[in-house]
Amino acid sequence: MMHILVPTDFSDNAWNALKYGFRLYKDVDCTFHLLHINPIPAYSGAGSSVKVSSKMVDGGILKESKISLDHLLAQAEKVDPSSKHTFKTIASHNFFVESIKRQVENNKIDLIIMGTKGASGLKKVTLGSNTGDVLTKVKCPLLAVPENAVFKTPREIAFPTDYHLSYDLKVLDTLIDMVNLFKSDLRILHISKRGERLTDEQAGNKEFLNDYLQDVKHSFHSLTGTDLETSVQCFTESRDIDMIAMVAKNLNFFQRILFRPKVEQISYHTDIPFLILHE
């Protein structure tokens, strides 16, 4: 049984992410944990704190959350095409990331699915701050589903890497599980500057990848370019990529791809799901 955590703010964006999860795992026995968090403010101002009794929370804030979660559950059960899925609803009053961490630990969560808001040039942050906090601070695989993502079976999965970091087997096993689920083709992408060659360490990491992925259909691809985001964009378009997988430990590399869109043409932020892998 797979356990999937889906935080929701009851927006269209969060609903789209949940529906994507239904389709992605329609043939897998899953429990979807639908979580609504009423976040505790990080500070209350003027150096003072406001204490709220559990009775006040249960009687007000959480009561409203539970009603909304019941409506969401009824909607989900109508739309979900799979008989293999069960649901649990959770209303929480806590700091956002702490609430996620607690659910991951208590419910042995295998995957978090969250919706993301798309970027429009330099005007908006690519990922919502909540999603960004979760993928950098919570040690659990996360599938970030953009608001405009329409489900397609992930036949082509891109795995951008700079080969600088060694690969944890748990990370690779999670990636292999996703690839095997759909018999996908894994496209390992390296982007370098003109004239730049792999170091011995990078070459060793690439060789390790090739050996460990020997039972998975995979191929290695190299692009030369100074703009990482545009290079990833060109690759996703040319290969008709359905999902992008990245390793969270390689923080600087994936932050450049996820958090710093430089031009409006970077559409992979709004169309293609990201699978963020943690050790």
N, C-alpha and C positions, 0 to 999 in steps of 0.2 A: 504494500500500500504506500503510495506516494503522498506526502503532505505538502500542500502548496499554500503559502500565505499571500493573500491579496488585500493590501491596505486600500481603503476606499474613502473618498470624500463625497461620494454619490454624484460625481460629475460625469458628463458624457465621456470624458477622457478615461476615467477609472473604469467605467462600464465597458468601453472598448477593449481595455486590457483584460478584463475578466472574460469577455467573450472570446478573445484570442486564446486565452488559456484553455477554455472549453474545447476549442477546435484542435489545438495543438496536442492535447492529451486525451482525446476522445476515446482512444482504445486502451487507456491505462487506468488501472484502479487508483483513484485519487480521492483525498479529502481536501476540499477547498475551505480554508479558514478565512472568512470574510471579516476584516478588522476595520473598525472605525475608531480613530483616535481623536479625543478632545484634548489637544495639547495643553500642558501647563506652560504658562508664559515663562520664558527664560529669566525674566526679571519683572518686578512689579512697579518699579520706579520709586524715586525719592528715598531709596535705601531701605524701604520697608517691605515686608512680606505679607501676603494675604493668605490666611489659613482657611481652607474650605473643608468642612467636616465631610466624612464619607456619607453621612445621611443626606446632606445637601446635594452632594454629587449624584448619588443614586436616585434621589427624588427629582432631580432636574435634568442636568446635563446628560447623564447616562440613560435616563428614561427616554429622552428624545432620540438618542442614538439607537437604542434598541428597537424603537418603533420604525425608524428609517431602515435599519438592518433587516427587519422582518419584511418590509416592502421589497427590499433588494433581493432577499432570499426567494420570495414568491416569484419575482421577475426572472431570477436566474433559473429556477426549476422549470419555468415555462420554455426558456430559450435553449437551455443546455441539451444537446442532442444525445448525450451519452447516459446509459444506465449504470455505468461504472463509477459515477461520481456521487459523493456525499458532501454535505455542507455543515459547517459550524459557523456561528456568528459570535463575534466578540466586540463588546463596547469597552473602550479603555479611556481612562483619564490619567495621562502621564506625559512625560517628555516624549517627543515623537520617536527618536532613535532608541531610547530606553524601552519604550513599549514594543518596538519591533524586535529588539534583542531578546526581550522576555518571552515573546511568542515563539521565536526561533528555538530557544532553549527548551521551553516547557512542552512544546508540541512536536519537537524533533522535525522541524521544517526542512524540507529538501530543496525548496526553491521559493523565492519571492517573485511575484509578478506585480509590476507597478506601471501605471501609465505615465507618459511624459508629455510635456507641452513642446511643440515644435518651435524652432527659432525662425525669426524673420530678419535676416541680416544681422546687424549689430544691436538691434532694439531689444531683444529678449535673451535671457539665459537659455541655453539649449535644453538643459534638463532642469526641471523644477528643483528648488533647493532641498525639498524633502527627499526626492529620489537621489539627488547628488550626495546627500548626507548618508543615506542608507548604503549606497554602493561603495562608499569609501570607509564606512565605520562599522558595518555589520558583516561578519564573516560567514556569509551564506550566498550561494549563487543567486543572481538576480537577473530576471528578464525584464528589460525596460522596453515597453511597447509604446511607440509614438502615437500621437492622437490620430494621424491619418493612415496608420497601418491597417491594411486589409489582409486577412489571413490567406496565406498561400502555404502549401506544404513546403517546408524548407529543404528543397532539393539541392540548393547551393549555399553552403555556409562559408563565409570568409573568416579567416583567422589572421588579422594583422599582427605582426611581431617584429621587434628589432633584433631578436636573437641575443640580447644582452643578458637576460636572466635565465637561470636554469629553471626547468619546468617541474613543478611538484606533480607527483603521480595522481594525487587526488583531483587536481585541476584537470589533468588530461583525461582521467576516467570520466569526469562529468561531461567533458566535451565529446568523448567517444560515445557515451550513452545517448546524447542528443543526435549524433550522426547516425548511430545504429538504429535509432527509433524510426527514422524515415529513410534509411539507406541513402543518406545524403552524400554529396561530394564535398570534401573539405578542401578549401583553397587557402593555402598558407601564403600570406602576402608579406613581402619585405620591401620596404621603400628606402632607397639610399640616394645620397647625393652623387652627382656625376663623378666618376673616377674613384669612388669609395669602394673598398673591398672589405670583406668580412675578416675580422680578427680570428685568431686561432680559437679563442673562447666562443665567438659567435658560430664559427664553423662546427665546433664540437656540439653546441646546443642544437644546431640544425640537424646534425647527424643523429643525435639522440631522438629528436622528434621523429625523424624518418623511421628509425628502428621501432620506436614505441607504437607508432601508428601503422605498422606493417599490415595489420588485418583490417584497416579502414581505407576506403578509397580516398586517396588524397593526392595533391599535387602542389609543387612549390612554384611561386611566381615572384618575379622581381620587377619593380618599377623604379625608374630614375626620376627624381623630382625634388624640388626644394620645398614645395608646399604639401605637407602631409595630408591635410584635409582634402585638397583637390585631387590628389593621387588616389585616395581611398574612394572618393566620389567616382572618378573615372573607372576604377576597377569594378565597383558595385554595378555600374551601368553596363559595362561591356560584358560582364559575366552574368548579368541578371541575378545578382545575389539576393537571397531571401532572408538571411540572418547574418549578423556580424558577432563573432565571439571574441572576447578579449580577457586578458588576465589582469585582475585588480592590482596585483603586487607591482606590476609595471606602471606605477602611478603616473609618472610624467608623460609616458607615451600615450596612455589611453585618455588622460585629461586633455591632451592636445586634440585628439579626435572627437571626444565627447563634449568638451566644454568651450572650445574656442573656434566657433565657425567664423570665418573671415568674410565670406561672401554669401549672397542670398542663394546662389546656385547649389549650396551644399544641402541637397534634399534628402540625403540618407538619414538626417536627423529626424525628419518628419514621416518617413515611409518605412524604414527597416528596423526591426527589433534588434536590440543589443543583448547578448548573453554575457553577463559579467561573471567571471569565474574566480572563486576564492580558494585559498589553501585551507 
